[in-house]
Amino acid sequence: MLFCPTCANMLIIDDSSGLNKWACQPCPYQFPITKQHTSRIYFKTKRAGDMRDVLQELADGASRTEVECQKCSHGFAYFSQLQIRSADEPMTIFYRCVACGTVRREN
């Protein structure tokens, strides 16, 4: 995407004169296209279900709530929420027991 240096509006491709050029609609700026123009941007993707980030967040002092541990019956756990499924599904809640460190998840 290119922008006009004069008025900062987005340029469009115009071929009305038979030659391809970048043209600004509001002002008379035009720039001839002489070669192919491509660009790529690579983003780091986070895998859904990557437990390392969740466990690190739980270890870094996440919020604490009153939930009974299924393993040791302790009454408190740290919790964190993560969207690991599609946006129309509820968030997954991860609990880490304060006493024994057992991690469980609740959908």
C-alpha positions in Angstrom: 0.0 0.0 0.0 1.5 3.4 -1.0 0.5 6.8 0.1 0.6 10.2 -1.7 3.5 12.4 -0.6 1.4 15.5 -1.1 -1.8 14.8 0.7 -1.2 11.4 2.5 -4.2 9.7 0.9 -3.9 6.1 -0.4 -2.7 5.7 -4.0 -4.6 3.5 -6.4 -3.5 1.9 -9.7 -4.7 3.9 -12.7 -4.5 2.7 -16.3 -6.8 5.1 -18.0 -3.9 6.5 -20.2 -2.8 3.0 -21.3 0.2 3.0 -18.9 0.0 1.7 -15.3 0.6 4.4 -12.7 0.0 5.1 -9.0 -2.5 7.9 -8.8 -4.0 9.9 -6.0 -7.8 10.5 -6.3 -8.1 13.9 -4.4 -5.0 15.6 -5.9 -3.2 15.4 -9.3 -0.2 13.4 -8.0 0.8 10.5 -10.3 3.8 8.1 -10.2 4.5 5.7 -13.1 4.9 2.0 -12.4 8.1 0.9 -14.0 8.8 -2.4 -12.2 7.0 -5.0 -10.1 6.5 -4.0 -6.5 6.0 -6.7 -3.8 6.6 -6.8 -0.1 6.0 -9.4 2.6 5.7 -9.2 6.3 6.2 -12.3 8.5 4.5 -12.5 11.8 5.4 -14.9 14.6 2.4 -17.1 15.3 1.6 -18.5 18.7 0.4 -22.1 18.7 -3.0 -22.6 20.3 -2.5 -24.9 23.3 1.1 -23.9 23.9 1.2 -24.6 27.6 4.6 -23.1 28.3 3.3 -19.5 28.3 0.4 -20.3 30.4 2.5 -22.1 33.0 5.0 -19.2 33.0 2.2 -16.8 33.7 0.9 -19.0 36.5 4.4 -19.1 38.0 4.7 -15.3 37.8 2.0 -14.7 40.4 -1.3 -14.7 38.5 -4.5 -13.9 40.3 -5.5 -16.1 43.2 -9.0 -17.6 43.7 -10.7 -20.0 46.0 -10.9 -23.3 44.2 -10.3 -26.8 45.7 -7.4 -28.8 44.3 -8.5 -32.2 43.1 -5.1 -33.8 44.1 -4.4 -32.4 47.6 -7.8 -30.7 48.5 -6.1 -27.3 49.2 -8.6 -24.4 49.0 -6.7 -21.9 46.8 -5.2 -21.8 43.4 -3.6 -19.3 40.9 -5.6 -18.9 37.7 -5.1 -17.5 34.2 -7.4 -17.4 31.2 -6.4 -18.1 27.6 -8.4 -18.1 24.3 -7.2 -21.4 22.8 -10.3 -22.2 20.6 -12.2 -20.1 18.2 -13.5 -16.6 19.2 -17.1 -17.8 19.6 -16.0 -20.4 22.3 -15.5 -19.4 25.9 -12.0 -18.8 27.3 -10.1 -21.7 28.9 -9.2 -21.2 32.6 -6.0 -22.7 33.9 -5.6 -23.3 37.7 -2.3 -24.0 39.6 -2.7 -25.2 43.1 -0.9 -22.9 45.7 0.2 -25.9 47.8 1.2 -28.7 45.4 1.5 -26.9 42.0 -0.8 -29.2 40.2 -2.1 -27.6 37.0 -5.6 -28.3 35.6 -7.8 -26.6 33.0 -11.4 -25.9 32.8 -13.2 -25.3 29.5 
